[in-house]
């Protein structure tokens, strides 16, 4: 999963730096534990893998924003945040130039990464005794 997260980060315009792998590994483990605990499963189901990758990136970028904001300056927020389309679902974050500040767009994007797809957890949830 680590390699897929790295590829996704690079597709968003983030260049990995020294020390990022430790933060990425922690973010991935945090997301894995969240999904496994929420669904009561021993491993992440294949159907939730893409959601887990985005959530891990959201955790990673949130940590970077908090502790090293200059590191995420290379993200292409104009592309990533204005519109996200998955299947027949289309999410638009900004409708005109200057509508949102870069900080607001980053926060919206991080919120999207951390929360989008959580409704799909219920498809994989097992009963807890």
Secondary structure, 3 states (H helix, E strand, C coil): CHHHHHHHHHHCCCCCCCCHHHHHHHHHHHHHHHHHHHHCCCCCCHHHHHHHHHHHHHHHHHHHHHHCHHHHCCCCHHHHHHEEEECCEEEECCCCCCCCCHHHHHHHHHHHHHHCCHHHHHHHCCCCC
